Amino acid sequence: MSDALEADNNVSTSPKNTTTLEGQTVYPDTKEEFISADADLTKDLPEDTESVELVHLRIQSIEDLELQRFTKLKSLCLRQNLIESMSEVEVLPVATMEDIDLYDNKIKHISSSVNQLTELKSLDLSFNKIKHIKNVDQLTKLEHLYFVQNRISTIENLSTLKVLLNLELGGNQISRIEPDSFKGLENLQQLWLGKNSIPRLIHLDHLRNLRILSIQSNQLTKIEGLDQLPNLEELYLSHNFISKIEGLEHNTRLNTLDITSNKITKIENLRHLTKLTDLWLSFNQIDQSIESVGDELRDLPEFETIYLEGNPIEKNSGTVYRRKLVLNLGSSLQKIDATYIRG
């Protein structure tokens, strides 16, 4: 998941100086808004409706939507509204609800009412004002959990989510990974932690099935703590303070490594990564010969893409930069700095 997204307001201008907004008509000259009651937004939907999507409609209350009559409801999307409380999810059908999307509202707390929705598979609470992860322990069928851009400082209360596959916590206030932060999440495949203040990669041992780890824009100074992640395929470490490529000895399934905008001075310790296809190292301090880069990478059988722009190695090589990379990096190379190699 990217980390900071602008909300799409879906605003279109109509004749006579009016604006149409998802069913609402606003008259700018009079500064009055004629907005239907929330109950009217769902009144025309049949009772066997399985999916309700009401985006950017200034809805303040889930209860006012009178969703209790939809006894077969599976999916509810209320993105970009003004909802402050989740307690009203108690009106939703316990036996059928699988997906709740409350992205971009004004929610501060996760209500205990959420725990009754035990069939839930996806819960998106991104872009709210939540400080604590709680009241999700009974959601044991949850596969996707999104908390992007909240005010969370501690990763906690997730140990019962045994089938969770994707956890997104980017854009929060996390400054430390605790010993039990990921306990119980042995089946997690994707972990997104970008734009926090995490100083060290530690306590990841429980995540043996993790395939994607994104921890961009944090406070990392070293690649470490990945020994127990044998299934890791994609590692995103851009915009940190890492000075050396190391600590990847046991990550032999890695195909994508992003260390853009760090303090790397040398390409090294990669020749054992025979599945590596993409290496992103733009805007570092790499100042070695292209020949030595070739010695490290040319025997990787699936290697396709390298980004080195903004490094001394690119700036100092002049017009022969691309040609020398092609000659030294092997026949599988397809792209240099976002530009494909012509055959």
Sequence and secondary structure as in RCSB ss.txt:
>XXXX:A:sequence
MSDALEADNNVSTSPKNTTTLEGQTVYPDTKEEFISADADLTKDLPEDTESVELVHLRIQSIEDLELQRFTKLKS
LCLRQNLIESMSEVEVLPVATMEDIDLYDNKIKHISSSVNQLTELKSLDLSFNKIKHIKNVDQLTKLEHLYFVQN
RISTIENLSTLKVLLNLELGGNQISRIEPDSFKGLENLQQLWLGKNSIPRLIHLDHLRNLRILSIQSNQLTKIEG
LDQLPNLEELYLSHNFISKIEGLEHNTRLNTLDITSNKITKIENLRHLTKLTDLWLSFNQIDQSIESVGDELRDL
PEFETIYLEGNPIEKNSGTVYRRKLVLNLGSSLQKIDATYIRG
>XXXX:A:secstr
  S       EEEETTTEEEETTEEEETTTTEEE   GGGGTTTS TT  EEE  SS    SGGG GGG TT  E
EE  SS     GGGGGS TTT  EEE  SS   S  GGGGG TT  EEE  SS      S TT TT  EEE  SS
      S TT TT  EEE  SS      TTTTTT TT  EEE  SS        TT TT  EEE  SS   S  S
 TT TT  EEE  SS        TT TT  EEE  SS      S TT TT  EEE  SS   S HHHHHHHHTT 
TT  EEE TTSHHHHTTGGGHHHHHHHHS TT  EETTEE   
